[in-house]
Amino acid sequence: AQHFGIENVLKSLGLLAENEGTSTGSQNFSSGELIHSYSPVDGKLIGSVRASTAADYEKAVSTAAEAFKTFRLMPAPQRGELVRQFGEKLRQKKDDLGKLVSYEMGKSLQEGLGEVQEMIDICDFAVGLSRQLHGLTMHSERPAHRMYEQYHPLGIVGIISAFNFPVAVWSWNTALAWVCGDVCVWKPSEKTPLCGVACQNIIAEVLAENNMPEGISCLISGDYTIGELLSKDKRVPLVSATGSTRMGKIVAATVAERLGRSLLELGGNNAIIVTPNADIKMTVIGAVFGAVGTAGQRCTSTRRLIIHESIYEQVKDAIVAAYAQLRIGNPLDQNNHVGPLIDTDAVKTYQHALEAVVAQGGKIIVPGGVLTGAGYESGCYVKPAIAEADNSFEIVQHETFAPILYLLKYSGSVEDAIEIQNGVAQGLSSAIMTTHLREAEQFLSAAGSDCGIANVNIGTSGAEIGGAFGGEKETGGGRESGSDAWKVYMRRQTNTINYSTSLPLAQGIKFDL
Ligand code: UN1
C-alpha cells in the first residue's frame, strides 16, 4: 500500500519523527507511552505518538488558560484572519491530509478528501462569522435606558473526537471556537492519533507565523482516561464530545456534576422512508451510499430502509442488484467503493450483529463475511450485508458501526412509516424518498421525523457544514458546525445601561432615600 507514497505524505504533514517513535514540537503535551497506529488498509504500522500523562494534561490546560487571557481580547475579525490562514494551509495540504485520513482511518480517498473539504468549508464559514457574532438589542421599560446582549469568549473548549471523522469534527469545533475567542484542548481518537498530530502541526504553523501563543490549540493524546480529565476539569467550561452514546452518557454526567456545558454528538440509527411515490433510481443511490459509504461508520450512515409494501420487492431487488456491483478493497484505489472497518474489534462487532439479526428472527438477503487473501491482509475488510428485519428487534434498535442495512416493511400511510422511523432511541438523521408534496411535508411537520436532520430526496449522510449538525434523544442534543451553533462556544451577557440622571427601578418599584 506504500504505492501512494506514504513517506511523502508523512513528511509533508510533519509526521516522520512520529514514525520513529519520538515526539515533535507540536506534541508538547505527550511524554507517556507510545500509541501505535496501524493502518486498517494493509495492517502496517504507520507511526506512533506518545500518550499524554496526567502531568502533560496539566501543562496543556495551563498553557491554554494562559493563551486565553490574551486571545479573548483580540478582535474577533482578527481571530477570523487566523482561521482564514488555517483554511489556506488546509487547501495546500488537502491532498496529503486526505490521503492520511484514508490510510489511517480506512475511508475511501474521495471521502478523505471530502473530509478535508469540510474543514476548508467550515473555515470559510467561520471567517464570515467572525464579523457576525451578533447579539440583540432590546427596548428598556425605563426612560433613558438601553438594553442589549453580547457574546463573550467562553474559555477552554475540550474536544473529544471519534475515529470516523478524525479531522473534520475537530475543525467544526475549533474554527468556530477560535473566532469566538476560545482556546481548544483536543483529544483525538486513539485509533487515529496521526491525523491528530497532522492537524496540530498545521495550526501550530499558522500560530507561529502570526506570533500567537501555542496554547490556542493544544493536543493531548490517549484513551478515555485522558478524556475523563477534561470532563472533570472545572477550568474547561465546554466539553464537545463525539462518539458512542455509551461514552456520551458518561461525559454528560461528569460535566453536569460540575454544571459545565457539554455538546454531545452521539450515535444515530438513521432511516430512509421509501414511499410508493419514491424515485427508485435516486433511492438506490442514496440508500447504498448511505449504508456502505465509509463502510457504514458514519454517525449518519443509513441503517434502516422503511419501504412501503407495494414497492417493497422492487426496491429490494434494485438494492440487492446494486450491492452486487460493489467493489471492496484498498480505499486509496479509486475503483473501490468500500474500504475496511477501523480494526478487528469492529469486525467482531459486525459479525455479532449479523448473528444477532438471524437469532432474533431476521433473514439475511445479502450475506456478509470477512474477506481474506491478497489485499485483505489487515483482516478488516467485510462485505456489506442486508437483512430483512423488524424494527422491534433489539439489534435493529442498536447502532452497529458497520455496513449492515436492515429492510423494514410498512403498510398504510406515511404516518405508519414515520412511527417506525421515530421508534428508536436515537435521533440523528432521517430521510424520505417521495415526489409527493403531502408526504414530504408530513415528514417535516411537528408530527414528522423527530431527528435533528430530516431530508427529502437525499440520503441520511453527507450533511453540508452550513446547517447545524446534531440530533435529539440519545444522539445527545448538541449542534455543531453551521447556523447559530457558534452560540454554545460563547457566554452570553445581558447589559442594561442607564444614561438618565436618576435611578428608576424596574417593575415600577419605589425605593426613596
Ligand atoms: C460523523 O459521522 O460523525 O453528514 C459526522 C455527514 C458528515 C458528517 C458525519 N458531514 O455524513
Boltz pocket constraint, residues with backbone or C-beta under 6 A from the ligand:
constraints:
  - pocket:
      binder: B
      contacts: [[A, 164], [A, 165], [A, 169], [A, 242], [A, 297], [A, 298], [A, 299], [A, 300], [A, 460], [A, 461], [A, 462], [A, 463], [A, 464]]
      max_distance: 6.0
